[in-house]
Structure formats: C-alpha cells, structure tokens
C-alpha cells in the first residue's frame, strides 16, 4: 500500500513538472509580447514629444537596431497612428491633432494614477519606474482635461517621510524577484541575516513579494526545506533568476501564512492582548489601524482599551514600548513582564554615566 502511494506521488510530481515545462513557453511568449508592446509605445512617446527623433536616434535611446525601429513604426501605422517623416527637421512626427486612444480614463482614474506615481517616487517605494512612465504616456495621449489633472496633481500631491527602509540599492533585486514570480522561476543569492553567524547561499522557490510595515520581503521556500520562510530583500547582497521552474503551491494563501503575526515573524503561540491607553493617547492611538485584529473599547474616563489577537510577542513588545508612559498592558502577563524587563534595562543603560 505504501509503495502504491509513493508511485502515485511520483506520477503526480512528474505530471506537475511536465505541465510546468509546458507553461513556461507561454510565459516566455507573454513576456516577449509585453516587452515589444512597451517598446512600440516608447517609440510613439518619443515621436510625439518635442525632440527630433529619427530612426538612428530612437534606436540609440531605447537600445535596439534601426531595423527594429522601422518594424515598430509599421506597427504604429497598422494601428492607425498618422506619423510622417518631416524632411525639414529630418525626424518623425505625428499629426498634431492626433490622440492615441486611451481606455476611457475618468478624472478619478487620472487622479488615482497621479497618486500612484507620487507613491512610487517616494524613498523606500521607489523600486520601479512603471507608474511614472505610464503617467508620461497618458499625458502625451490624453484629452486636455486629463492632462491638466495629471500635471496639477504632480505638483500638488507629495508623499514624504514614510519611514521606510532604504531600497535604493536593491531595485535590481526587487525587479529580479518580480520577474521570477511572473515567469515562475527559482532565484538564488547571498543572504546576510543579523540572526545568523555568517552569510548564507540561498536557493529559493519564491512564493510572494510583499511590503510589510516598512520593508520589502520575499516569502519563499528553500529547495531543501519543506516550509516557506520570510526574507528581507535588503539583506540579499546578490540575487539572480535561474532557469529552473519554481514549485509554488496553488493553494498558498499569504494571509494564512502570516496568520496573526504582528508584522513579519509569526510566533508559535497565540495571545489575546489588552492594552489600556490614557485619555491623552486614546485619540492618537486609534487614528491608525495597527493590526487587522484590532478592536477599540472606549472607557467612561476617556481612556481606550485596544485588543488584539497576536501570534508571538516579540514584535508587539517593541510597539508597546513606544507608548510606554501612556499605556498599561492588562493582559497577557507574559507581555507585561517583557515590557517591564525592557524598561528596566533601558533605565539601567541610560542611568550609567
């Protein structure tokens, strides 16, 4: 019986690997199509701009051959874009009254795009140029009313001081993970964790890329492990995509994986947490949703009790310490003891001359 089950598992595994190899050409084809479409739109964006763009200059700008530029111009012609070659300026132009059709963009959608652009240009979130490039294309092809909204919003909307980790040196790593996830491939890299004695060579089946609290994380499983773990992107010193297909369970659920973790690391034990905040802190602390299980219980004297269901106490302990003089841990006792011990250590450290 055990031998029969083993054979069935082997057959299922072989079938899954075969299906994975069949799906890879489809993924590769889709990626190539997207890259070509992006290039064609870039050619249109350049030709519609105020510069003098001929085939040679366009090829140098987007990193392709002049023959490719001519093919892309043919695509635009087939799509009904009225471009022509300006003999006087020796460059391509698009008829001034032409507007490339957009997807019925409303004013609210345009404002949303402008907000997305502002978010993705802020330090910590500036890991990709997609939103800004999309906004530029929309500005070049949209009606005047939409153009004005995009232009005005760019000046009036700002995102400042998000207190996010600096990912400016890790944009390529994040892009590598994004493409590995889209193409279903494994990744490998050198990982330096403050909780390990030295750097580790990791080979991962990436499951998800997610922004948690203030940093980007990869959820993935090492090739020799049974369960996935969470890895901070900024701790990878090198990261590249492999040709081997990644094995990602179809039923993987990110919310179930993190459970009631306060942030990133899920403890083995679950706790019902109650914290009493002073009247002075009550309004401030309830302005933010700190955890998805958060519930607020107003008190007659103006104070506030917040309750949570948390897996593990390490991360929430550090959060409570930030409210130390305005909060009292009602339960659990283990959390109160951890907070008191941390405060004692802080007093001792800051009392020494």
C-alpha positions as a Markdown table, in Angstrom:
| # | Residue | x | y | z |
|---|---|---|---|---|
| 1 | Unk | 0.0 | 0.0 | 0.0 |
| 2 | Unk | 2.8 | 2.5 | 0.9 |
| 3 | Unk | 4.6 | 1.6 | -2.3 |
| 4 | Unk | 1.5 | 2.3 | -4.3 |
| 5 | Unk | 1.0 | 5.7 | -2.7 |
| 6 | Unk | 4.7 | 6.5 | -3.3 |
| 7 | Unk | 4.3 | 5.7 | -7.0 |
| 8 | Unk | 1.1 | 7.9 | -7.2 |
| 9 | Unk | 3.0 | 10.8 | -5.7 |
| 10 | Unk | 5.9 | 10.3 | -8.2 |
| 11 | Unk | 3.4 | 10.3 | -11.1 |
| 12 | Unk | 1.7 | 13.4 | -9.8 |
| 13 | Unk | 5.1 | 15.1 | -9.4 |
| 14 | Unk | 6.2 | 14.1 | -12.9 |
| 15 | Unk | 2.9 | 15.4 | -14.3 |
| 16 | Unk | 3.2 | 18.7 | -12.4 |
| 17 | Unk | 6.8 | 19.2 | -13.7 |
| 18 | Unk | 5.7 | 18.3 | -17.3 |
| 19 | Unk | 2.8 | 20.9 | -17.0 |
| 20 | Unk | 5.3 | 23.4 | -15.6 |
| 21 | Unk | 7.6 | 23.0 | -18.6 |
| 22 | Unk | 4.6 | 23.3 | -21.0 |
| 23 | Unk | 3.5 | 26.6 | -19.4 |
| 24 | Unk | 7.0 | 28.1 | -19.5 |
| 25 | Unk | 6.9 | 28.8 | -23.3 |
| 26 | Unk | 3.6 | 30.5 | -22.8 |
| 27 | Unk | 5.0 | 32.7 | -20.1 |
| 28 | Unk | 8.1 | 33.5 | -22.2 |
| 29 | Unk | 5.8 | 34.4 | -25.2 |
| 30 | Unk | 3.7 | 36.7 | -23.0 |
| 31 | Unk | 6.8 | 38.4 | -21.6 |
| 32 | Unk | 8.2 | 39.0 | -25.1 |
| 33 | Unk | 4.8 | 40.4 | -26.3 |
| 34 | Unk | 4.8 | 42.8 | -23.3 |
| 35 | Unk | 8.3 | 43.9 | -24.0 |
| 36 | Unk | 7.5 | 44.5 | -27.6 |
| 37 | Unk | 4.4 | 46.5 | -26.8 |
| 38 | Unk | 6.3 | 48.6 | -24.3 |
| 39 | Unk | 8.9 | 49.3 | -26.9 |
| 40 | Unk | 6.3 | 50.3 | -29.6 |
| 41 | Unk | 4.6 | 52.6 | -27.1 |
| 42 | Unk | 8.0 | 54.1 | -26.2 |
| 43 | Unk | 8.6 | 54.8 | -29.9 |
| 44 | Unk | 5.2 | 56.6 | -30.1 |
| 45 | Unk | 6.0 | 58.6 | -26.9 |
| 46 | Unk | 9.3 | 59.8 | -28.4 |
| 47 | Unk | 7.8 | 60.6 | -31.8 |
| 48 | Unk | 5.0 | 62.6 | -30.2 |
| 49 | Unk | 7.5 | 64.6 | -28.0 |
| 50 | Unk | 9.2 | 67.9 | -28.9 |
| 51 | Unk | 12.6 | 66.3 | -29.8 |
| 52 | Unk | 13.9 | 65.5 | -33.2 |
| 53 | Unk | 13.7 | 61.7 | -33.3 |
| 54 | Unk | 14.9 | 59.8 | -36.4 |
| 55 | Unk | 15.5 | 56.0 | -36.6 |
| 56 | Unk | 19.1 | 56.2 | -35.5 |
| 57 | Unk | 18.4 | 58.4 | -32.5 |
| 58 | Unk | 15.4 | 56.3 | -31.5 |
| 59 | Unk | 17.4 | 53.1 | -31.7 |
| 60 | Unk | 20.1 | 54.6 | -29.5 |
| 61 | Unk | 17.6 | 55.8 | -27.0 |
| 62 | Unk | 15.7 | 52.5 | -26.5 |
| 63 | Unk | 18.7 | 50.2 | -27.1 |
| 64 | Unk | 17.6 | 48.4 | -30.3 |
| 65 | Unk | 18.5 | 48.3 | -34.0 |
| 66 | Unk | 17.3 | 50.7 | -36.6 |
| 67 | Unk | 15.6 | 47.8 | -38.4 |
| 68 | Unk | 13.6 | 47.2 | -35.2 |
| 69 | Unk | 12.6 | 50.8 | -35.1 |
| 70 | Unk | 11.2 | 50.6 | -38.7 |
| 71 | Unk | 9.2 | 47.5 | -37.7 |
| 72 | Unk | 7.8 | 49.3 | -34.7 |
| 73 | Unk | 6.8 | 52.2 | -36.9 |
| 74 | Unk | 5.0 | 49.8 | -39.2 |
| 75 | Unk | 3.1 | 48.5 | -36.2 |
| 76 | Unk | 2.0 | 52.1 | -35.3 |
| 77 | Unk | 1.0 | 52.6 | -38.9 |
| 78 | Unk | -1.2 | 49.5 | -38.9 |
| 79 | Unk | -2.7 | 50.8 | -35.6 |
| 80 | Unk | -3.8 | 53.9 | -37.4 |
| 81 | Unk | -1.2 | 56.3 | -35.9 |
| 82 | Unk | -0.7 | 59.1 | -38.5 |
| 83 | Unk | 3.1 | 59.5 | -38.3 |
| 84 | Unk | 5.2 | 61.0 | -41.1 |
| 85 | Unk | 8.8 | 62.0 | -41.8 |
| 86 | Unk | 9.5 | 65.7 | -41.5 |
| 87 | Unk | 12.0 | 66.4 | -44.3 |
| 88 | Unk | 12.8 | 69.9 | -43.0 |
| 89 | Unk | 13.8 | 68.6 | -39.5 |
| 90 | Unk | 14.8 | 65.2 | -40.6 |
| 91 | Unk | 12.8 | 63.4 | -37.9 |
| 92 | Unk | 9.5 | 61.6 | -37.4 |
| 93 | Unk | 6.4 | 63.5 | -36.4 |
| 94 | Unk | 2.8 | 62.6 | -35.5 |
| 95 | Unk | -0.1 | 64.8 | -36.8 |
| 96 | Unk | -0.6 | 67.5 | -34.1 |
| 97 | Unk | -4.4 | 66.8 | -33.7 |
| 98 | Unk | -3.9 | 63.0 | -33.2 |
| 99 | Unk | -4.6 | 61.5 | -29.8 |
| 100 | Unk | -3.8 | 57.8 | -29.2 |
| 101 | Unk | -6.9 | 56.2 | -27.8 |
| 102 | Unk | -6.9 | 55.6 | -24.1 |
| 103 | Unk | -9.1 | 53.3 | -22.0 |
| 104 | Unk | -11.9 | 55.8 | -21.2 |
| 105 | Unk | -9.9 | 57.3 | -18.4 |
| 106 | Unk | -12.1 | 59.2 | -16.0 |
| 107 | Unk | -10.9 | 62.2 | -13.9 |
| 108 | Unk | -11.0 | 60.0 | -10.8 |
| 109 | Unk | -8.9 | 57.3 | -12.5 |
| 110 | Unk | -6.4 | 60.0 | -13.6 |
| 111 | Unk | -6.1 | 61.3 | -10.1 |
| 112 | Unk | -5.5 | 57.7 | -8.9 |
| 113 | Unk | -2.7 | 57.3 | -11.5 |
| 114 | Unk | -1.2 | 60.6 | -10.3 |
| 115 | Unk | -1.3 | 59.3 | -6.7 |
| 116 | Unk | 0.3 | 56.0 | -7.6 |
| 117 | Unk | 3.1 | 58.0 | -9.3 |
| 118 | Unk | 3.6 | 60.1 | -6.2 |
| 119 | Unk | 3.8 | 57.0 | -4.0 |
| 120 | Unk | 6.2 | 55.1 | -6.2 |
| 121 | Unk | 8.6 | 58.0 | -6.4 |
| 122 | Unk | 8.9 | 58.3 | -2.6 |
| 123 | Unk | 12.0 | 57.0 | -0.8 |
| 124 | Unk | 11.5 | 53.3 | 0.1 |
| 125 | Unk | 8.9 | 52.7 | -2.5 |
| 126 | Unk | 10.9 | 54.0 | -5.5 |
| 127 | Unk | 11.7 | 50.5 | -6.7 |
| 128 | Unk | 10.2 | 50.8 | -10.2 |
| 129 | Unk | 9.5 | 53.4 | -12.8 |
| 130 | Unk | 6.3 | 51.9 | -14.2 |
| 131 | Unk | 3.8 | 54.4 | -12.7 |
| 132 | Unk | 5.8 | 57.4 | -13.7 |
| 133 | Unk | 6.3 | 56.1 | -17.3 |
| 134 | Unk | 2.6 | 55.3 | -17.6 |
| 135 | Unk | 1.7 | 58.9 | -16.4 |
| 136 | Unk | 4.0 | 60.4 | -19.0 |
| 137 | Unk | 2.3 | 58.3 | -21.8 |
| 138 | Unk | -1.1 | 59.3 | -20.6 |
| 139 | Unk | 0.0 | 63.0 | -20.6 |
| 140 | Unk | 1.1 | 62.6 | -24.2 |
| 141 | Unk | -2.1 | 61.0 | -25.4 |
| 142 | Unk | -5.0 | 62.2 | -23.2 |
| 143 | Unk | -7.5 | 65.0 | -23.7 |
| 144 | Unk | -6.6 | 68.3 | -22.2 |
| 145 | Unk | -8.8 | 67.9 | -19.1 |
| 146 | Unk | -7.0 | 64.7 | -18.1 |
| 147 | Unk | -3.6 | 66.3 | -19.0 |
| 148 | Unk | -4.3 | 69.1 | -16.6 |
| 149 | Unk | -5.3 | 66.8 | -13.8 |
| 150 | Unk | -2.1 | 64.7 | -14.2 |
| 151 | Unk | 0.1 | 67.9 | -14.4 |
| 152 | Unk | -1.6 | 69.6 | -11.4 |
| 153 | Unk | -1.6 | 66.5 | -9.2 |
| 154 | Unk | 2.1 | 66.0 | -9.9 |
| 155 | Unk | 2.8 | 69.5 | -8.3 |
| 156 | Unk | 0.2 | 69.3 | -5.5 |
| 157 | Unk | 0.5 | 65.7 | -4.2 |
| 158 | Unk | 3.6 | 64.6 | -2.3 |
| 159 | Unk | 4.5 | 61.6 | -0.2 |
| 160 | Unk | 7.0 | 62.5 | 2.5 |
| 161 | Unk | 8.8 | 60.7 | 5.3 |
| 162 | Unk | 7.2 | 57.3 | 5.2 |
| 163 | Unk | 9.9 | 55.9 | 7.5 |
| 164 | Unk | 10.5 | 53.0 | 5.0 |
| 165 | Unk | 13.7 | 51.1 | 4.7 |
| 166 | Unk | 16.1 | 52.4 | 2.0 |
| 167 | Unk | 15.8 | 50.2 | -1.0 |
| 168 | Unk | 17.6 | 52.5 | -3.4 |
| 169 | Unk | 20.5 | 50.0 | -3.7 |
| 170 | Unk | 18.2 | 47.0 | -4.1 |
| 171 | Unk | 16.0 | 48.0 | -7.1 |
| 172 | Unk | 17.6 | 45.3 | -9.3 |
| 173 | Unk | 17.0 | 42.7 | -6.6 |
| 174 | Unk | 13.3 | 43.6 | -6.4 |
| 175 | Unk | 13.0 | 43.6 | -10.2 |
| 176 | Unk | 14.6 | 40.2 | -10.3 |
| 177 | Unk | 12.1 | 38.8 | -7.8 |
| 178 | Unk | 9.2 | 40.4 | -9.7 |
| 179 | Unk | 10.2 | 38.7 | -13.0 |
| 180 | Unk | 11.0 | 35.4 | -11.3 |
| 181 | Unk | 7.4 | 35.4 | -9.8 |
| 182 | Unk | 5.9 | 36.3 | -13.2 |
| 183 | Unk | 7.8 | 33.7 | -15.1 |
| 184 | Unk | 7.6 | 31.0 | -12.3 |
| 185 | Unk | 11.4 | 30.6 | -11.8 |
| 186 | Unk | 13.7 | 30.0 | -8.9 |
| 187 | Unk | 16.1 | 32.6 | -7.5 |
| 188 | Unk | 19.4 | 32.3 | -5.8 |
| 189 | Unk | 21.5 | 34.8 | -3.8 |
| 190 | Unk | 23.8 | 35.6 | -0.9 |
| 191 | Unk | 21.8 | 36.4 | 2.2 |
| 192 | Unk | 23.1 | 38.1 | 5.3 |
| 193 | Unk | 20.9 | 37.9 | 8.4 |
| 194 | Unk | 21.6 | 39.5 | 11.7 |
| 195 | Unk | 20.4 | 36.4 | 13.4 |
| 196 | Unk | 22.9 | 34.0 | 11.6 |
| 197 | Unk | 26.6 | 33.8 | 12.2 |
| 198 | Unk | 27.5 | 34.4 | 8.6 |
| 199 | Unk | 26.2 | 34.9 | 5.0 |
| 200 | Unk | 24.2 | 32.1 | 3.5 |
| 201 | Unk | 23.9 | 30.9 | -0.1 |
| 202 | Unk | 20.1 | 30.5 | -0.7 |
| 203 | Unk | 18.2 | 29.0 | -3.5 |
| 204 | Unk | 14.5 | 29.7 | -3.3 |
| 205 | Unk | 11.2 | 28.9 | -4.8 |
| 206 | Unk | 9.7 | 32.4 | -4.5 |
| 207 | Unk | 6.0 | 32.5 | -3.4 |
| 208 | Unk | 5.3 | 36.2 | -2.9 |
| 209 | Unk | 6.9 | 39.7 | -2.8 |
| 210 | Unk | 5.2 | 41.9 | -0.2 |
| 211 | Unk | 5.7 | 45.3 | 1.5 |
| 212 | Unk | 5.2 | 44.7 | 5.3 |
| 213 | Unk | 5.3 | 47.7 | 7.8 |
| 214 | Unk | 8.4 | 49.4 | 6.4 |
| 215 | Unk | 10.3 | 47.0 | 4.2 |
| 216 | Unk | 10.0 | 44.6 | 1.2 |
| 217 | Unk | 10.1 | 40.9 | 1.9 |
| 218 | Unk | 10.2 | 37.7 | -0.1 |
| 219 | Unk | 8.2 | 34.7 | 1.1 |
| 220 | Unk | 9.8 | 31.6 | -0.4 |
| 221 | Unk | 10.9 | 28.1 | 0.3 |
| 222 | Unk | 14.5 | 26.9 | 0.2 |
| 223 | Unk | 15.0 | 24.0 | -2.2 |
| 224 | Unk | 15.9 | 21.6 | 0.6 |
| 225 | Unk | 13.2 | 22.8 | 3.0 |
| 226 | Unk | 9.5 | 21.8 | 3.4 |
| 227 | Unk | 8.1 | 25.1 | 4.6 |
| 228 | Unk | 8.5 | 28.7 | 3.3 |
| 229 | Unk | 10.1 | 31.4 | 5.3 |
| 230 | Unk | 10.2 | 35.2 | 5.1 |
| 231 | Unk | 13.4 | 37.0 | 3.9 |
| 232 | Unk | 14.1 | 40.8 | 3.8 |
| 233 | Unk | 15.1 | 41.9 | 0.4 |
| 234 | Unk | 17.6 | 44.4 | 1.6 |
| 235 | Unk | 19.6 | 41.6 | 3.2 |
| 236 | Unk | 20.4 | 40.0 | -0.1 |
| 237 | Unk | 23.9 | 41.0 | -1.3 |
| 238 | Unk | 23.4 | 39.3 | -4.7 |
| 239 | Unk | 20.3 | 37.9 | -6.4 |
| 240 | Unk | 19.6 | 36.3 | -9.7 |
| 241 | Unk | 16.9 | 34.4 | -11.5 |
| 242 | Unk | 17.5 | 30.7 | -12.5 |
| 243 | Unk | 16.2 | 28.8 | -15.5 |
| 244 | Unk | 14.7 | 26.1 | -13.2 |
| 245 | Unk | 11.0 | 26.3 | -12.7 |
| 246 | Unk | 9.7 | 27.3 | -9.2 |
| 247 | Unk | 7.4 | 25.0 | -7.3 |
| 248 | Unk | 4.7 | 27.2 | -5.8 |
| 249 | Unk | 1.6 | 25.5 | -4.2 |
| 250 | Unk | -1.6 | 26.6 | -5.9 |
| 251 | Unk | -3.4 | 26.8 | -2.6 |
| 252 | Unk | -0.8 | 29.0 | -0.9 |
| 253 | Unk | -2.5 | 31.9 | 0.9 |
| 254 | Unk | -0.5 | 34.8 | 2.2 |
| 255 | Unk | -2.9 | 35.8 | 4.9 |
| 256 | Unk | -3.0 | 32.3 | 6.3 |
| 257 | Unk | 0.8 | 32.1 | 6.1 |
| 258 | Unk | 1.2 | 35.2 | 8.3 |
| 259 | Unk | -1.8 | 34.4 | 10.5 |
| 260 | Unk | -1.9 | 36.9 | 13.4 |
| 261 | Unk | 1.8 | 37.9 | 13.3 |
| 262 | Unk | 2.1 | 41.5 | 14.5 |
| 263 | Unk | 4.3 | 42.2 | 11.4 |
| 264 | Unk | 6.6 | 39.7 | 9.7 |
| 265 | Unk | 7.5 | 36.9 | 12.1 |
| 266 | Unk | 4.7 | 34.6 | 13.3 |
| 267 | Unk | 5.2 | 33.1 | 16.8 |
| 268 | Unk | 4.1 | 29.6 | 17.7 |
| 269 | Unk | 1.8 | 30.7 | 20.4 |
| 270 | Unk | -1.3 | 32.9 | 20.1 |
| 271 | Unk | -2.2 | 35.6 | 22.7 |
| 272 | Unk | -5.2 | 37.7 | 23.5 |
| 273 | Unk | -3.8 | 41.1 | 24.1 |
| 274 | Unk | -5.5 | 44.0 | 26.0 |
| 275 | Unk | -3.8 | 47.4 | 26.4 |
| 276 | Unk | -5.2 | 50.4 | 28.3 |
| 277 | Unk | -4.3 | 53.8 | 26.8 |
| 278 | Unk | -4.5 | 57.1 | 28.7 |
| 279 | Unk | -7.2 | 59.6 | 27.6 |
| 280 | Unk | -4.4 | 61.8 | 26.2 |
| 281 | Unk | -3.3 | 58.9 | 24.0 |
| 282 | Unk | -6.7 | 57.4 | 23.2 |
| 283 | Unk | -7.5 | 59.6 | 20.2 |
| 284 | Unk | -4.0 | 59.4 | 18.7 |
| 285 | Unk | -3.6 | 55.6 | 19.0 |
| 286 | Unk | -7.0 | 55.0 | 17.3 |
| 287 | Unk | -6.1 | 57.1 | 14.3 |
| 288 | Unk | -4.1 | 54.1 | 13.0 |
| 289 | Unk | -5.1 | 50.5 | 12.4 |
| 290 | Unk | -2.0 | 48.8 | 13.9 |
| 291 | Unk | -3.2 | 45.2 | 13.3 |
| 292 | Unk | -6.0 | 43.5 | 11.4 |
| 293 | Unk | -7.5 | 42.1 | 14.6 |
| 294 | Unk | -7.6 | 45.5 | 16.4 |
| 295 | Unk | -10.7 | 46.4 | 18.3 |
| 296 | Unk | -11.3 | 49.5 | 20.4 |
| 297 | Unk | -13.3 | 49.8 | 23.6 |
| 298 | Unk | -13.8 | 53.4 | 24.8 |
| 299 | Unk | -13.9 | 53.9 | 28.6 |
| 300 | Unk | -16.0 | 56.4 | 30.6 |
| 301 | Unk | -13.0 | 58.5 | 31.6 |
| 302 | Unk | -11.9 | 59.0 | 28.0 |
| 303 | Unk | -9.2 | 56.3 | 28.0 |
| 304 | Unk | -9.2 | 53.5 | 25.5 |
| 305 | Unk | -8.6 | 49.7 | 25.6 |
| 306 | Unk | -7.3 | 48.2 | 22.4 |
| 307 | Unk | -7.5 | 44.4 | 22.0 |
| 308 | Unk | -5.6 | 42.2 | 19.5 |
| 309 | Unk | -5.1 | 38.5 | 18.8 |
| 310 | Unk | -1.4 | 38.1 | 18.1 |
| 311 | Unk | 0.9 | 35.1 | 17.2 |
| 312 | Unk | 4.1 | 35.8 | 19.2 |
| 313 | Unk | 5.1 | 38.7 | 21.5 |
| 314 | Unk | 8.5 | 39.9 | 20.3 |
| 315 | Unk | 7.2 | 42.4 | 17.7 |
| 316 | Unk | 4.3 | 43.8 | 19.7 |
| 317 | Unk | 6.6 | 44.3 | 22.7 |
| 318 | Unk | 8.7 | 46.8 | 20.8 |
| 319 | Unk | 5.5 | 48.6 | 19.7 |
| 320 | Unk | 4.1 | 48.9 | 23.3 |
| 321 | Unk | 7.4 | 50.4 | 24.4 |
| 322 | Unk | 6.8 | 53.3 | 22.1 |
| 323 | Unk | 3.7 | 54.1 | 24.2 |
| 324 | Unk | 5.4 | 53.2 | 27.5 |
| 325 | Unk | 4.3 | 56.2 | 29.5 |
| 326 | Unk | 0.7 | 56.2 | 28.1 |
| 327 | Unk | -0.1 | 52.5 | 28.0 |
| 328 | Unk | -0.7 | 49.7 | 30.5 |
| 329 | Unk | -0.7 | 46.1 | 29.5 |
| 330 | Unk | -3.7 | 44.4 | 31.1 |
| 331 | Unk | -3.1 | 41.0 | 29.5 |
| 332 | Unk | -1.3 | 38.7 | 28.9 |
| 333 | Unk | 1.0 | 38.7 | 31.9 |
| 334 | Unk | 3.9 | 37.5 | 29.7 |
| 335 | Unk | 3.7 | 40.7 | 27.6 |
| 336 | Unk | 3.5 | 42.9 | 30.7 |
| 337 | Unk | 6.6 | 41.2 | 32.1 |
| 338 | Unk | 8.5 | 41.6 | 28.8 |
| 339 | Unk | 7.7 | 45.3 | 28.7 |
| 340 | Unk | 8.7 | 45.8 | 32.3 |
| 341 | Unk | 12.0 | 44.0 | 31.8 |
| 342 | Unk | 12.8 | 46.0 | 28.7 |
| 343 | Unk | 12.1 | 49.3 | 30.6 |
| 344 | Unk | 14.3 | 48.2 | 33.4 |
| 345 | Unk | 17.2 | 47.5 | 31.0 |
| 346 | Unk | 16.6 | 50.9 | 29.4 |
| 347 | Unk | 16.7 | 52.7 | 32.7 |
| 348 | Unk | 19.9 | 51.0 | 33.6 |
| 349 | Unk | 21.5 | 51.7 | 30.3 |
| 350 | Unk | 20.5 | 55.4 | 30.4 |
| 351 | Unk | 21.4 | 55.9 | 34.1 |
| 352 | Unk | 25.0 | 54.9 | 33.7 |
| 353 | Unk | 27.3 | 57.9 | 33.4 |
